[in-house]
């Protein structure tokens, strides 16, 4: 939703506007193999979504309120960014996915096309000649593990270095974010 204009391939899979928080209940399996846990906690909800027991009604209510609040924020952001009525977005913001063509009909993308079409449109939007404008890759895609190496170690072919920090500190910052947010409901993009 951070883009002013969105181009989608007609057959792309897009959407899934919704919020999910999922836990696993392994209580029966743990009972079957004879594993149990003893829990000491600072408050009644500290082990909410524990995998060794069912959710209680109060826990379920707490989590549903969290999901509902996040969902409202998400849908409101989509409606504002795409200049749609909130109720219009809520009619299709139920977690389902769409093709690019369906997304265009719903108003969540601006036009259909390829990456080349998007490049040409971008050039036109900023008053450049699409015939004389080339697409430049600033940084080549890196394998997953290279995200945790320092920027200098990750690739010898880099031509532009983003001001995100240097070396080990930037890598540790990225790793910290990944670990802190693993399993949490997220919907905002973070590079």
N, C-alpha and C positions, 0 to 999 in steps of 0.2 A: 504494500500500500504506500510505500515511500516513493513510488515513481509517478511522474506526471502523466506519462503515456505508457501503455502496455500493448505489445504486439505478441500474439500467440499463434503458434502453429495450429492449423485447424484440427489436427488429431492429437494435440498434446493432452495430457491429463493434468487438470488443474482443479483448484477448489479445496474441498474438505474444510470449509469454514465451520469451525466448532472447537470445542475444548474437551479434552479427555484426560482423566486421571485414572490410572489402572493399578490395581494391586492384585497379587495372587494369593489365594487361600490354599495352603498346602497342609492344612490341619489333619485331614484324613490320612494323607500319605505319611506324615510325621507320626501319627498315632500308630499306624500299621508297622512302621519300622522301629518304633519305640523311642522316638526322639521327642523331648519336651524342653521347654525353656522356662527359666525363672527370670522374671523381669522386676527390676527395681527402677522406678521412674519418678520424675519430679512433679508430674501432673497426670491427670487421668487420660489425656490425649497425646502424651509424648510418644506412644507407640502406635499411633493411628496408622492404619494400613499394614500392620504387622502380618507377615505371611503365615503365622502359625495359629491364627484364629479368625473368626468371622468379625465383620464390622458390627459394632453396636448401633442401635438406632440413633443415639446422639452423635456418634462419629459420622454416620451416613449423612445426617442433616448438616453437620459442619462442612463436610466435603462438598455436598451438593450446593451449599451457599457459596463456597469458594468458586466452584465451577460456574455457577450462574452469574456471579459477579464478573469473572473473567470473560465469559461469553458475551455479556452485555457490552463490555469494553471493546472486545474484538469486533462485534457486529457494528457498533457505533463507529469505530474507526473505518471499517470497510464502507459503510454508508457515506460518511463524510468524504473520504478519499475518492470514492467513485461517483459522488454527486447523485446518490440514490436515496430514496426514502427508507427510513429505518425498517418499517414494516415490510417493504419490498425485499430487503436483504434477508429479513428473518424468514421469509417464505422459502428461501432456498439454502439458508445457512444452517443446515441440519447435519453436516458432516459428510454429505455425499460429494462425489467427485464429478467433474464435467469434462467434456471435450473442449477444445478451443472454440469450436463453433457454438456450443451451448453457452460457454462463458461470455462470448460476444453478445449473444441474444439476451443474456441476463444483465449485461452492462459492467461486468467485472474486468473485461479487457476492451481496448479501444479499436483494434483491428486485427485481422488475420494476416499472417504472412510468415516468411522464413526469416532467418537471421539476416540475410542480405536485404530483405524488404525493410526490416527494422533499421538497419544501417542507413539505407537510403532515406527513410522517413526522418531519422534523427538529423541527417545532414540538412534536409529541407527545413526542419523545425528551427535550426540555428543559422539559417540563411547561407548554407554552403552548397556548392554544386555537387550533387550526388555522384556525378560522373568523375569528379576529380578528388573525391574524398575516399580514403582507404581506411579499412578497419585495422587498428594496431592492437596487438596483444601486449599489454604492459608486463604481464608476468605469466609465464607458462604454468599450467596446472601442475601441482605437485602431488606425489603419493601421500596418503594419509599420515604416515609416520613423519614425513618431512615437516609437518606443521609443528612438531615438537622440537625440531632442531633449530639452531639459530639461523636467521635469514641468510647469513653469509655461507653457512655450511649447506643449506638446503639446495642451492642451485648455483652453478658456475655461470649460467647464461642470463642472469637477471640484468635488466637494463635500467630499472627504476626501483628504488627502494622506498616503501611507504614509511611515513614517520610514525610508526606504531611502537617505537622502542627499539632497542637493539639487542642482538644476541640472546643470551640465556634469559634475561629478564622478560623479554617479549614472549619467548617460548613458555616460560613459567606462568606468565599472566594468562596466556591462552589455555594452558593445561588447568590452571586454577578455575577458570570460567567453566570449562568442560566438566570438571569434577563437581563443582558446586551446583551446577544446573542439571546434572544427569538425573532423569526421572521426574523433573519438575515440569509443570505445564508452562510452555513458552510459546509465544506467538510473534514476538518482535524479532526482527532480523538483527543479528550482531555479526559484523564481519570477522 
